[in-house]
Amino acid sequence: MNAGETIPVTVLGGSLGAGKTTLLNHLLTNAGDRDIAVLVNDMGSVNVDAELVAEESDLAVGGGVTELSNGCICCELQDDLETAVVRLARERSFDHLVVEASGVSEPGPVARLFVTSRAAARYDVAGLATVVDSRLFADTFGGGDPDRTVAEEGDGSVRPLSDLLVEQVESADLVVLNKRDLVSDAELAAVRDAVEALRPGAAVVETTRGDVDVDLLLSDLHDPDAPVGWRAALEGETGGSDDNEGDRGRDERADADRDDHGHDHTHHDDHDRTHHGDHDHTHHGETAHAEATYGVTSFVYRRRAPLAPDGAAAVLGDLPDSVVRAKGSLWVAGAEDVHYTYSQAGPSAYVAAAGPWVASRPEFEQDTYRRNHPDFDWHDNHGDRRTELVFIGRDMDEDALAAALDAHLLDPGASADAGDFPTDPGEEVALAEPTRERDSVPAAGAVPEGRR
């Protein structure tokens, strides 16, 4: 690498046991003439199996760095990540950096370090890759019985596994569906379609033991502006205007089910494509959208009226299993000035106070904000207050979901007690969490990550 050139970096994510180490072993074995540095942002070092490298390959060079015979470098992270990557670029010469993210984090925040910190001068993000345990994903979001319901880091921190799986997929440029031998063709197709709905436009590959094409893994895939599925659904929503009063009961989902966000989805011919539902999921009049293949669809629920707190919590804390992902904004009665955000992934659901609505700020701030955002969605009477939720799932009963929420709509200004809904910005409350019935580590007898 010439002096002054930036180093491409690929960030690798995936939950514990998904197969990240196996993929790294495959990468190092098939690196060819590339000089690759692998940095592990986790509690331990890379598990490079001895049989994968030549007998004389391991050469300790100090500072937690191990040099392999093929020129690759394996480095156990002992400093903070920013310091480590800057030091590595200063002290070593290599062609590509691969950073393995912690098992309980998504790759997005790690990638942002290479854009926003002093590391940005030395690195360019090439791609964010997420390794998915296909069996675990199918069980978590397909009504099965997952081995794990929570993800636990080495320091004891715990988060719902369903949240982690969704967020890791949503931030990825490349999704590796690993352990495809442990799921049926129909299950794999359903997982693939759910992944493509969660992260439109991402490259998706299927593997058994992490044998991803190295050129693809290290290629320039990153699109920092590519939207995730729920945001793409909002941006493609073409429902009617809310300029009139009295629209509380009006179904504003006309055309909201259409997914016209314009991202290209590759269709695969190895499975029969049967389309479900009555909604139009076409791309510019061409072939049907991949989301419709196995009943994976999305729709937008939008109302210009507040929801009763208890009713909203009851519905949104107990969504049917058919809903894989839901996200959006809530207007809650009894807390008219607070803009709430809602996030659901499988069996977990949370509401957070995001701060005030623009309509709750002083008039001069409202005017300034609207002048700076000429396309801002604004109602003459309600301002930006609204309930706007995107639902992504398989064979969802959209009418029943909308009716359940509509049953708890109130008139603006109606008296209500916000109850457990937080009011301070940044505060969060759980409406639903998965029951921790099993340990968060792979079940006894399961094949360790490094052997998959």
C-alpha positions as CSV (number, residue, x, y, z in Angstrom):
1,M,0.0,0.0,0.0
2,N,1.3,3.4,-1.0
3,A,1.8,6.1,1.6
4,G,-1.2,8.4,2.0
5,E,-3.7,5.8,0.6
6,T,-6.6,4.9,2.8
7,I,-7.2,1.3,3.9
8,P,-10.5,-0.3,3.2
9,V,-12.2,-1.8,6.2
10,T,-14.9,-4.4,6.5
11,V,-16.9,-4.7,9.8
12,L,-18.1,-8.1,10.6
13,G,-21.1,-8.6,12.9
14,G,-23.2,-11.5,14.1
15,S,-24.6,-13.0,17.3
16,L,-22.7,-15.5,19.4
17,G,-22.5,-18.9,17.6
18,A,-23.6,-17.5,14.2
19,G,-20.3,-18.5,12.6
20,K,-18.1,-15.3,12.5
21,T,-14.9,-17.1,13.6
22,T,-15.5,-19.8,10.9
23,L,-15.9,-17.1,8.3
24,L,-12.7,-15.4,9.5
25,N,-10.8,-18.7,9.3
26,H,-12.1,-19.1,5.7
27,L,-11.1,-15.6,4.9
28,L,-7.6,-16.0,6.2
29,T,-7.1,-19.3,4.5
30,N,-8.2,-17.9,1.1
31,A,-6.7,-14.4,1.3
32,G,-4.4,-15.1,-1.6
33,D,-1.8,-12.4,-2.0
34,R,-3.8,-9.9,0.1
35,D,-2.3,-8.7,3.4
36,I,-5.2,-8.7,5.8
37,A,-5.4,-7.5,9.4
38,V,-8.1,-8.9,11.6
39,L,-9.1,-6.9,14.7
40,V,-11.4,-8.5,17.2
41,N,-13.5,-6.1,19.1
42,D,-14.6,-8.6,21.7
43,M,-13.7,-10.3,25.0
44,G,-11.3,-12.8,23.4
45,S,-9.0,-13.2,20.4
46,V,-9.7,-14.8,17.0
47,N,-9.8,-18.6,17.2
48,V,-7.7,-19.5,14.2
49,D,-7.6,-23.3,14.0
50,A,-4.1,-24.6,13.8
51,E,-4.8,-26.8,10.8
52,L,-5.8,-23.8,8.8
53,V,-2.3,-22.3,8.7
54,A,1.1,-23.6,7.9
55,E,3.2,-25.2,10.6
56,E,5.6,-22.3,10.7
57,S,3.0,-19.6,10.3
58,D,2.5,-18.3,13.9
59,L,4.9,-15.6,14.7
60,A,4.3,-13.5,17.8
61,V,5.4,-9.9,17.2
62,G,4.2,-8.3,20.4
63,G,1.3,-6.0,21.4
64,G,-1.3,-8.7,20.9
65,V,-0.5,-9.1,17.2
66,T,0.1,-12.5,15.6
67,E,1.5,-12.6,12.1
68,L,0.5,-15.6,9.9
69,S,2.5,-17.1,7.0
70,N,0.2,-15.7,4.4
71,G,1.0,-12.1,5.6
72,C,-2.2,-11.7,7.5
73,I,-2.3,-10.2,11.0
74,C,-4.5,-11.2,13.8
75,C,-4.7,-8.7,16.5
76,E,-6.6,-9.1,19.8
77,L,-8.1,-5.7,20.8
78,Q,-6.5,-4.6,24.0
79,D,-6.9,-0.8,23.6
80,D,-10.1,1.1,22.8
81,L,-11.0,0.5,19.2
82,E,-10.1,4.0,17.9
83,T,-6.6,3.9,19.4
84,A,-6.1,0.4,18.2
85,V,-6.9,1.0,14.5
86,V,-4.9,4.2,14.3
87,R,-1.9,2.4,16.0
88,L,-2.2,-0.6,13.7
89,A,-2.2,1.6,10.6
90,R,0.8,3.5,11.8
91,E,2.9,0.5,12.8
92,R,1.9,-2.1,10.3
93,S,1.4,-2.3,6.5
94,F,-1.6,-4.2,5.2
95,D,-4.2,-4.1,2.4
96,H,-7.5,-4.5,4.2
97,L,-8.7,-4.4,7.8
98,V,-11.5,-6.7,9.0
99,V,-13.0,-5.8,12.4
100,E,-15.1,-8.4,14.2
101,A,-17.8,-6.6,16.2
102,S,-18.8,-7.8,19.6
103,G,-21.5,-10.5,19.7
104,V,-24.0,-8.2,21.3
105,S,-23.5,-5.2,19.0
106,E,-24.5,-4.3,15.5
107,P,-21.8,-3.4,13.0
108,G,-23.1,0.1,12.3
109,P,-21.7,1.9,15.3
110,V,-18.3,0.3,14.8
111,A,-18.3,1.4,11.2
112,R,-19.2,5.0,12.2
113,L,-15.9,5.2,14.1
114,F,-14.1,5.0,10.8
115,V,-16.1,8.0,9.5
116,T,-16.3,10.3,12.5
117,S,-13.0,9.8,14.5
118,R,-9.4,10.4,13.7
119,A,-9.4,6.9,12.1
120,A,-11.3,8.4,9.2
121,A,-8.0,9.9,7.8
122,R,-6.5,6.4,7.4
123,Y,-9.5,4.2,6.6
124,D,-12.5,3.9,4.3
125,V,-15.5,1.7,5.1
126,A,-15.8,-1.0,2.4
127,G,-18.8,-2.9,3.8
128,L,-20.7,-4.1,6.9
129,A,-21.3,-7.8,6.9
130,T,-23.6,-9.7,9.2
131,V,-23.4,-13.4,9.8
132,V,-26.9,-14.8,10.6
133,D,-27.6,-18.2,12.2
134,S,-30.3,-19.3,9.8
135,R,-31.7,-21.8,12.3
136,L,-31.9,-19.3,15.1
137,F,-33.4,-16.6,12.9
138,A,-36.1,-19.0,11.6
139,D,-37.0,-20.1,15.2
140,T,-37.0,-16.6,16.6
141,F,-39.2,-15.0,13.9
142,G,-41.0,-18.1,12.5
143,G,-42.8,-19.3,15.5
144,G,-40.2,-21.9,16.4
145,D,-38.5,-22.6,19.7
146,P,-35.1,-20.8,19.7
147,D,-32.2,-22.1,21.8
148,R,-31.6,-18.6,23.1
149,T,-33.8,-15.6,23.7
150,V,-31.2,-13.2,25.0
151,A,-27.7,-12.2,23.9
152,E,-25.1,-11.9,26.7
153,E,-21.7,-10.3,26.5
154,G,-18.7,-11.4,28.5
155,D,-19.2,-8.6,30.9
156,G,-22.6,-9.8,31.8
157,S,-24.6,-7.2,29.8
158,V,-27.8,-8.7,28.3
159,R,-30.2,-7.7,25.5
160,P,-33.1,-9.5,23.8
161,L,-31.7,-11.6,20.9
162,S,-34.6,-10.6,18.6
163,D,-33.5,-6.9,18.9
164,L,-29.9,-7.8,18.1
165,L,-30.7,-10.0,15.1
166,V,-32.9,-7.4,13.5
167,E,-30.5,-4.5,14.1
168,Q,-27.5,-6.4,12.8
169,V,-29.4,-7.2,9.6
170,E,-30.7,-3.6,9.2
171,S,-27.2,-2.2,9.4
172,A,-25.6,-4.7,6.9
173,D,-24.5,-4.3,3.4
174,L,-23.9,-8.0,3.1
175,V,-25.9,-10.6,5.0
176,V,-24.5,-14.1,5.2
177,L,-27.1,-16.7,5.9
178,N,-25.0,-19.3,7.6
179,K,-25.9,-22.9,8.7
180,R,-28.2,-23.2,5.8
181,D,-27.9,-27.0,6.2
182,L,-29.9,-26.8,9.5
183,V,-33.0,-25.3,7.9
184,S,-35.3,-26.6,5.2
185,D,-35.5,-24.9,1.8
186,A,-38.8,-23.3,2.7
187,E,-37.4,-22.1,6.0
188,L,-34.4,-20.6,4.3
189,A,-36.5,-18.9,1.7
190,A,-38.7,-17.4,4.4
191,V,-35.6,-16.2,6.3
192,R,-34.1,-14.7,3.2
193,D,-37.3,-12.8,2.3
194,A,-37.5,-11.5,5.9
195,V,-33.9,-10.3,5.7
196,E,-34.6,-8.6,2.3
197,A,-37.6,-6.9,3.8
198,L,-35.6,-5.7,6.8
199,R,-32.7,-4.5,4.7
200,P,-33.7,-3.8,1.1
201,G,-30.9,-3.8,-1.4
202,A,-28.4,-5.7,0.8
203,A,-26.4,-8.5,-0.8
204,V,-27.5,-11.9,0.6
205,V,-25.6,-15.1,0.4
206,E,-26.3,-18.6,1.8
207,T,-23.5,-20.7,3.3
208,T,-23.1,-23.8,5.3
209,R,-19.8,-23.1,7.1
210,G,-18.9,-19.5,6.3
211,D,-17.4,-20.2,2.9
212,V,-18.3,-16.8,1.5
213,D,-16.5,-15.7,-1.7
214,V,-13.6,-13.6,-0.4
215,D,-13.8,-11.1,-3.3
216,L,-17.4,-10.4,-2.4
217,L,-16.7,-10.2,1.3
218,L,-14.0,-7.6,0.8
219,S,-15.6,-5.7,-2.1
220,D,-16.8,-2.1,-1.8
221,L,-20.5,-2.7,-0.8
222,H,-21.1,0.1,1.6
223,D,-23.9,2.5,1.0
224,P,-24.3,4.9,3.9
225,D,-27.5,6.3,2.6
226,A,-29.3,3.0,1.9
227,P,-32.5,2.9,4.1
228,V,-33.6,0.0,6.2
229,G,-36.9,-1.6,5.5
230,W,-39.1,0.3,7.9
231,R,-37.8,3.6,6.7
232,A,-38.0,2.6,3.1
233,A,-41.7,1.8,3.7
234,L,-42.3,5.2,5.1
235,E,-40.5,7.0,2.2
236,G,-42.4,5.0,-0.3
237,E,-45.7,5.6,1.4
238,T,-48.1,7.6,-0.8
239,G,-51.2,7.9,1.3
240,G,-53.5,10.8,1.2
241,S,-52.9,14.2,2.8
242,D,-53.9,15.0,6.3
243,D,-54.8,18.6,5.7
244,N,-58.4,18.3,6.9
245,E,-59.8,17.8,10.4
246,G,-61.9,14.9,11.2
247,D,-59.6,12.3,9.6
248,R,-59.2,10.3,12.8
249,G,-61.2,7.3,11.6
250,R,-60.2,7.6,7.9
251,D,-58.1,4.7,6.7
252,E,-55.0,6.4,5.4
253,R,-53.3,3.2,4.3
254,A,-54.5,3.6,0.7
255,D,-51.4,2.9,-1.3
256,A,-49.4,2.7,1.9
257,D,-48.8,-1.0,1.3
258,R,-47.0,-0.2,-2.0
259,D,-43.3,-0.5,-1.7
260,D,-42.0,2.0,-4.3
261,H,-38.8,3.0,-2.6
262,G,-36.9,2.0,-5.7
263,H,-34.3,-0.3,-4.4
264,D,-33.3,-3.3,-6.5
265,H,-34.0,-6.7,-5.1
266,T,-32.5,-9.7,-6.8
267,H,-34.9,-12.6,-7.4
268,H,-33.5,-16.1,-7.0
269,D,-34.9,-18.9,-9.2
270,D,-34.1,-21.8,-6.8
271,H,-37.5,-21.5,-5.1
272,D,-41.0,-21.3,-6.4
273,R,-42.2,-17.7,-6.1
274,T,-45.8,-17.8,-4.9
275,H,-47.3,-14.3,-4.1
276,H,-49.7,-13.7,-1.2
277,G,-52.1,-11.0,-0.4
278,D,-54.0,-8.4,-2.4
279,H,-51.5,-5.5,-2.2
280,D,-49.4,-4.3,-5.1
281,H,-45.7,-5.0,-4.4
282,T,-44.3,-4.2,-7.9
283,H,-41.2,-2.3,-8.9
284,H,-42.0,0.2,-11.7
285,G,-44.4,-2.3,-13.3
286,E,-41.8,-5.1,-13.4
287,T,-41.6,-8.3,-11.5
288,A,-43.3,-8.7,-8.1
289,H,-41.3,-7.5,-5.1
290,A,-39.4,-10.1,-3.2
291,E,-41.3,-9.2,0.0
292,A,-44.4,-10.8,-1.3
293,T,-42.8,-14.1,-2.0
294,Y,-43.5,-16.0,1.2
295,G,-46.1,-13.6,2.6
296,V,-43.5,-11.1,3.9
297,T,-45.1,-7.7,3.5
298,S,-45.0,-4.2,5.0
299,F,-47.7,-1.6,5.6
300,V,-47.9,1.8,7.2
301,Y,-50.4,2.8,9.9
302,R,-50.8,6.6,10.1
303,R,-53.3,8.6,12.1
304,R,-53.6,12.2,13.2
305,A,-55.0,11.5,16.6
306,P,-53.5,10.4,20.0
307,L,-53.7,6.9,21.3
308,A,-55.0,6.1,24.8
309,P,-51.8,5.1,26.8
310,D,-53.1,1.8,28.3
311,G,-54.7,0.7,25.0
312,A,-51.6,1.5,23.0
313,A,-49.4,-0.4,25.5
314,A,-51.7,-3.4,25.4
315,V,-51.8,-3.6,21.6
316,L,-48.1,-2.7,20.9
317,G,-46.9,-4.9,23.7
318,D,-48.6,-8.0,22.4
319,L,-48.3,-8.0,18.6
320,P,-49.0,-11.2,16.9
321,D,-46.1,-13.6,16.0
322,S,-46.6,-12.7,12.3
323,V,-45.0,-9.2,12.9
324,V,-41.3,-9.5,12.6
325,R,-40.5,-5.8,12.9
326,A,-42.4,-2.6,13.8
327,K,-41.1,0.9,14.2
328,G,-42.3,4.5,14.2
329,S,-43.7,7.4,16.1
330,L,-46.5,7.6,18.7
331,W,-48.8,10.4,19.7
332,V,-49.9,9.5,23.2
333,A,-52.8,11.1,25.0
334,G,-51.8,12.6,28.4
335,A,-48.4,13.5,27.1
336,E,-49.3,15.7,24.1
337,D,-45.9,17.4,24.0
338,V,-43.7,14.3,23.9
339,H,-42.7,12.6,20.7
340,Y,-42.5,8.9,21.4
341,T,-40.7,6.4,19.3
342,Y,-41.7,2.7,19.2
343,S,-39.5,-0.2,18.3
344,Q,-40.4,-3.9,18.1
345,A,-38.4,-6.9,17.0
346,G,-40.2,-10.2,17.4
347,P,-41.0,-10.8,21.1
348,S,-39.5,-7.5,22.4
349,A,-41.0,-4.0,22.2
350,Y,-40.0,-0.6,23.6
351,V,-41.2,2.9,23.8
352,A,-38.8,5.8,24.2
353,A,-39.3,9.5,24.8
354,A,-37.5,11.2,21.9
355,G,-38.1,14.8,23.0
356,P,-40.8,17.3,22.2
357,W,-42.8,17.5,19.0
358,V,-41.8,20.5,16.9
359,A,-45.4,21.7,17.4
360,S,-44.7,21.8,21.2
361,R,-41.9,24.3,20.8
362,P,-42.2,28.1,20.8
363,E,-43.7,29.5,17.7
364,F,-40.5,31.1,16.5
365,E,-38.7,27.7,16.7
366,Q,-41.5,26.1,14.8
367,D,-41.2,28.7,12.0
368,T,-37.5,28.4,11.9
369,Y,-37.6,24.6,11.7
370,R,-40.2,24.6,9.0
371,R,-38.3,27.2,6.9
372,N,-35.3,25.0,7.1
373,H,-37.3,21.8,6.3
374,P,-39.7,22.9,3.5
375,D,-41.0,19.3,3.0
376,F,-41.7,18.7,6.6
377,D,-45.0,16.9,7.2
378,W,-47.2,19.5,9.0
379,H,-50.9,19.6,9.8
380,D,-52.6,23.0,10.2
381,N,-54.1,22.1,13.6
382,H,-51.9,19.2,14.9
383,G,-48.5,20.2,13.6
384,D,-46.2,17.2,13.4
385,R,-48.1,15.2,16.0
386,R,-49.1,11.9,14.6
387,T,-49.0,8.1,15.1
388,E,-47.0,6.6,12.2
389,L,-46.0,3.0,12.4
390,V,-44.4,0.6,9.9
391,F,-45.2,-3.1,10.3
392,I,-43.1,-5.8,8.5
393,G,-44.1,-9.4,8.8
394,R,-45.3,-12.6,7.3
395,D,-49.0,-13.1,6.6
396,M,-50.0,-10.3,8.8
397,D,-53.7,-9.4,9.3
398,E,-53.3,-5.8,8.5
399,D,-57.0,-4.9,8.9
400,A,-57.1,-6.5,12.4
401,L,-53.9,-4.6,13.4
402,A,-55.3,-1.3,12.2
403,A,-58.6,-2.0,13.9
404,A,-57.0,-2.9,17.2
405,L,-55.1,0.4,17.2
406,D,-58.1,2.4,16.0
407,A,-60.1,1.2,18.9
408,H,-57.8,3.2,21.2
409,L,-57.7,6.5,19.3
410,L,-58.9,9.5,21.2
411,D,-59.8,13.1,20.2
412,P,-56.8,15.5,20.4
413,G,-56.7,17.1,23.8
414,A,-58.7,14.3,25.5
415,S,-57.9,13.9,29.2
416,A,-55.7,10.9,29.9
417,D,-53.0,9.7,32.3
418,A,-49.8,8.8,30.4
419,G,-49.1,6.3,33.2
420,D,-45.8,4.5,32.7
421,F,-44.9,6.2,29.5
422,P,-41.6,8.1,30.1
423,T,-41.4,11.9,29.6
424,D,-37.7,12.8,29.9
425,P,-35.8,12.6,26.6
426,G,-33.9,9.3,26.2
427,E,-36.0,7.5,28.8
428,E,-37.3,4.1,27.7
429,V,-39.9,1.6,28.9
430,A,-40.3,-2.0,27.8
431,L,-43.8,-3.0,26.6
432,A,-42.7,-6.6,26.0
433,E,-39.5,-8.6,26.6
434,P,-38.7,-12.3,25.8
435,T,-38.8,-14.6,28.7
436,R,-35.3,-15.8,29.6
437,E,-36.0,-19.5,29.7
438,R,-32.6,-20.7,28.6
439,D,-29.0,-19.7,29.0
440,S,-27.8,-17.2,26.5
441,V,-24.9,-19.4,25.4
442,P,-25.3,-22.2,22.8
443,A,-27.1,-25.2,24.2
444,A,-25.2,-28.3,25.4
445,G,-24.1,-30.3,22.4
446,A,-24.4,-27.4,20.0
447,V,-21.5,-27.1,17.5
448,P,-19.2,-24.2,18.7
449,E,-18.9,-21.2,16.4
450,G,-15.4,-22.0,15.4
451,R,-16.4,-25.4,14.1
452,R,-19.4,-24.3,12.0
